[in-house]
């Protein structure tokens, strides 16, 4: 529960910092908003961050993957949702990317990932990886003082938020500005992280120490969350007629949902065991 609430707090904080620092986008009007326009943020966005990171961790915890590799797989599970969600949500005016300020060379519907900056997906990978990693690390800290040990679970998500936000700031601003001097763009950073996290996740899955059958008994939320996000935005992709814009966008939308289905099916599939042959002597 504390991990889930910490994810909510982290999601709201990082969104507010990004919007307040003019990170290139702003939100539309939702029912519950925090802050003053145009720097206000929706409650539901923080909630989305929380449940996506929470359900991803439920899966990797059950698989028994080591800490850093589990965080990498968490990030990949999250980005598989956002690759389709962001394209549709942007067109539904849930938020607006400020392409106009970048010049006439940028098309609001076709630039980079069909109108969504590559840096957004790079940010998604960093957000989930940092929070998943630091929260897990802090949860392993053992407090000798009994009184402090009782309240440590409350401080763990707070410290996770602070440390993750600091790491995110370095990744999105300080390090990004440094790499840009060498011509390393957001697309390069995104590809590098995708490759790195994929390698880490595969290695972690291959060496997992958890019960192979554990994923068959996971709570329903672990498949309900990805199914809901994918079906909701995939349905709007066709209902609103966005598929008519760009053939490649439609192709990638279908590919992404199929890949996501395969990934979750592979994680949830019940392993089949071959019974050992027993010799019976009469």
BELKA-V843658 format. One record per residue. RES is the residue in three letters. SS is DSSP state (a for helix, b for strand, c for the rest). PHI is phi in degrees with one decimal (999 if undefined). OMEGA is omega in whole degrees, -180 to 180 (none if undefined). Layout:
<<RES,SS,PHI,OMEGA> <RES,SS,PHI,OMEGA>>
This chain:
<<UNK,c,999,180> <UNK,a,-66.5,178> <UNK,a,-64.7,179> <UNK,a,-65.3,179> <UNK,a,-66.9,176> <UNK,a,-63.0,177> <UNK,a,-63.0,177> <UNK,a,-64.1,180> <UNK,a,-63.6,179> <UNK,a,-65.0,180> <UNK,a,-61.6,179> <UNK,a,-67.1,-179> <UNK,a,-65.4,-177> <UNK,a,-66.1,178> <UNK,a,-67.7,180> <UNK,a,-64.6,179> <UNK,a,-61.8,-179> <UNK,a,-63.9,-179> <UNK,a,-68.8,-178> <UNK,a,-67.3,-180> <UNK,c,-96.3,178> <UNK,c,55.5,-178> <UNK,c,-76.1,175> <UNK,c,106.4,177> <UNK,b,-151.9,175> <UNK,b,-145.8,-174> <UNK,b,-95.3,171> <UNK,c,-79.3,-177> <UNK,c,-95.7,177> <UNK,c,-111.6,-178> <UNK,c,-61.7,-178> <UNK,c,-117.5,-178> <UNK,b,-124.2,176> <UNK,b,-114.3,178> <UNK,c,95.3,-179> <UNK,c,-110.6,179> <UNK,c,-60.9,2> <UNK,c,-89.1,-178> <UNK,c,-101.1,179> <UNK,c,-91.2,-176> <UNK,b,-129.9,-179> <UNK,b,-83.1,175> <UNK,a,-61.7,-174> <UNK,a,-65.5,178> <UNK,a,-69.3,175> <UNK,a,-62.8,178> <UNK,a,-64.4,178> <UNK,a,-60.7,176> <UNK,a,-55.9,-175> <UNK,a,-61.8,-175> <UNK,a,-73.4,177> <UNK,a,-68.3,179> <UNK,a,-67.5,-179> <UNK,a,-65.8,-178> <UNK,a,-69.2,176> <UNK,a,-62.8,-179> <UNK,a,-68.3,178> <UNK,a,-56.1,-179> <UNK,a,-68.7,-176> <UNK,a,-68.9,175> <UNK,a,-64.2,-179> <UNK,a,-66.8,180> <UNK,a,-75.4,179> <UNK,c,73.7,-180> <UNK,c,-82.2,-180> <UNK,c,-63.0,-167> <UNK,a,-51.1,-174> <UNK,a,-66.7,180> <UNK,a,-72.6,176> <UNK,a,-65.5,178> <UNK,a,-63.4,178> <UNK,a,-65.0,179> <UNK,a,-68.0,175> <UNK,a,-55.3,-179> <UNK,a,-63.4,180> <UNK,a,-68.8,177> <UNK,a,-62.7,180> <UNK,a,-70.9,-176> <UNK,a,-68.3,178> <UNK,a,-64.2,176> <UNK,a,-78.5,-173> <UNK,a,-72.1,-179> <UNK,a,-57.0,177> <UNK,a,-94.1,-176> <UNK,a,-60.4,-173> <UNK,a,-64.5,-180> <UNK,a,-61.7,-178> <UNK,a,-78.5,-179> <UNK,a,-60.1,178> <UNK,a,-61.6,-180> <UNK,a,-76.3,175> <UNK,c,-85.6,179> <UNK,c,64.7,173> <UNK,c,-69.5,171> <UNK,b,-151.2,-174> <UNK,b,-130.7,176> <UNK,b,-89.2,-173> <UNK,c,-83.7,179> <UNK,c,-71.5,-176> <UNK,a,-58.8,-178> <UNK,a,-73.4,-178> <UNK,a,-90.3,177> <UNK,c,114.9,-176> <UNK,c,-68.7,-178> <UNK,c,-70.1,-177> <UNK,c,-101.1,177> <UNK,c,-93.0,-173> <UNK,c,-67.0,-178> <UNK,c,-112.5,-177> <UNK,c,-122.4,-178> <UNK,a,-65.0,179> <UNK,a,53.6,-176> <UNK,a,-90.0,178> <UNK,a,52.8,177> <UNK,c,97.9,179> <UNK,b,-110.8,-179> <UNK,c,-62.4,177> <UNK,a,-59.5,-180> <UNK,a,-60.5,178> <UNK,a,-63.7,-179> <UNK,a,-72.8,173> <UNK,a,-60.5,177> <UNK,a,-63.6,179> <UNK,a,-59.1,180> <UNK,a,-61.0,-180> <UNK,a,-66.0,-178> <UNK,a,-57.7,-176> <UNK,a,-67.5,-179> <UNK,a,-63.4,-178> <UNK,a,-65.2,-177> <UNK,a,-65.4,180> <UNK,a,-62.5,-178> <UNK,a,-68.6,-175> <UNK,a,-68.5,178> <UNK,a,-63.5,179> <UNK,a,-64.5,180> <UNK,a,-61.8,-179> <UNK,a,-67.6,179> <UNK,a,-67.4,-180> <UNK,c,-84.8,-180> <UNK,c,-69.8,180> <UNK,c,-104.8,-179> <UNK,c,-96.8,-179> <UNK,c,-72.8,-179> <UNK,c,-76.1,-177> <UNK,a,-57.3,-178> <UNK,a,-65.5,179> <UNK,a,-69.0,-179> <UNK,a,-62.3,-179> <UNK,a,-70.1,-177> <UNK,a,-98.1,-178> <UNK,a,-58.5,178> <UNK,a,-58.1,178> <UNK,a,-78.2,-179> <UNK,a,-76.6,-177> <UNK,a,-56.7,180> <UNK,a,-65.4,179> <UNK,a,-64.0,178> <UNK,a,-65.9,178> <UNK,a,-61.0,180> <UNK,a,-63.5,-177> <UNK,a,-63.9,-178> <UNK,a,-66.5,-180> <UNK,a,-65.1,179> <UNK,a,-65.2,178> <UNK,a,-64.1,179> <UNK,a,-64.6,179> <UNK,a,-65.5,178> <UNK,a,-60.2,179> <UNK,a,-63.9,-177> <UNK,a,-68.5,-174> <UNK,a,-89.4,-176> <UNK,a,-121.3,-174> <UNK,a,-61.2,-179> <UNK,a,-67.3,179> <UNK,a,-61.1,179> <UNK,a,-62.7,179> <UNK,a,-67.2,-179> <UNK,a,-67.4,180> <UNK,a,-62.1,178> <UNK,c,-65.1,180> <UNK,c,-102.5,178> <UNK,c,79.3,179> <UNK,c,-86.8,-175> <UNK,c,-92.3,178> <UNK,a,-63.8,178> <UNK,a,-64.7,178> <UNK,a,-62.8,-179> <UNK,a,-64.5,180> <UNK,a,-63.7,-179> <UNK,a,-62.4,-180> <UNK,a,-60.7,-180> <UNK,a,-68.3,179> <UNK,a,-61.0,179> <UNK,a,-65.8,-179> <UNK,a,-60.4,-178> <UNK,a,-67.7,178> <UNK,a,-64.9,178> <UNK,a,-61.1,180> <UNK,a,-62.3,-178> <UNK,a,-65.5,179> <UNK,a,-64.3,178> <UNK,a,-62.8,179> <UNK,a,-65.3,-180> <UNK,a,-66.8,-179> <UNK,a,-67.6,-177> <UNK,c,-108.7,-176> <UNK,c,-61.2,-177> <UNK,c,-112.3,-178> <UNK,c,-78.1,177> <UNK,c,-68.8,-179> <UNK,c,-57.4,-179> <UNK,c,-93.2,-174> <UNK,a,-62.6,-176> <UNK,a,-68.7,179> <UNK,a,-78.2,-178> <UNK,a,-113.2,178> <UNK,c,-67.3,179> <UNK,c,-62.2,-175> <UNK,c,-60.8,-177> <UNK,a,-62.9,-176> <UNK,a,-69.2,173> <UNK,a,-107.4,-180> <UNK,a,-66.7,-179> <UNK,a,-63.0,179> <UNK,a,-62.9,179> <UNK,a,-62.4,-179> <UNK,a,-62.5,-178> <UNK,a,-61.0,-178> <UNK,a,-65.7,-177> <UNK,a,-67.2,-179> <UNK,a,-61.4,-176> <UNK,a,-76.8,176> <UNK,a,-67.1,177> <UNK,a,-65.3,179> <UNK,a,-64.4,178> <UNK,a,-56.5,-179> <UNK,a,-94.7,-180> <UNK,a,-59.3,-178> <UNK,c,-82.6,177> <UNK,c,78.7,-179> <UNK,a,-66.4,-179> <UNK,a,-63.0,-179> <UNK,a,-77.8,-176> <UNK,c,-66.6,-167> <UNK,c,-151.9,-179> <UNK,a,-63.0,-179> <UNK,a,-66.1,178> <UNK,a,-64.1,178> <UNK,a,-66.3,179> <UNK,a,-60.1,-179> <UNK,a,-69.4,177> <UNK,a,-64.2,179> <UNK,a,-69.1,180> <UNK,a,-60.2,-177> <UNK,a,-63.9,-179> <UNK,a,-70.5,177> <UNK,a,-69.0,178> <UNK,a,-63.4,180> <UNK,a,-64.3,177> <UNK,a,-61.5,-180> <UNK,a,-63.3,-178> <UNK,a,-60.5,-178> <UNK,a,-70.5,177> <UNK,a,-64.3,-180> <UNK,a,-64.0,-179> <UNK,a,-76.5,-175> <UNK,a,-96.6,-174> <UNK,c,-60.3,-180> <UNK,c,-80.8,-179> <UNK,c,-65.2,179> <UNK,c,-103.4,-178> <UNK,c,-108.4,177> <UNK,c,-94.6,-178> <UNK,c,-59.0,178> <UNK,c,-72.1,179> <UNK,c,-77.4,-179> <UNK,c,-115.9,178> <UNK,c,-84.2,-179> <UNK,c,-108.8,178> <UNK,c,-94.7,179> <UNK,c,-106.0,none>>
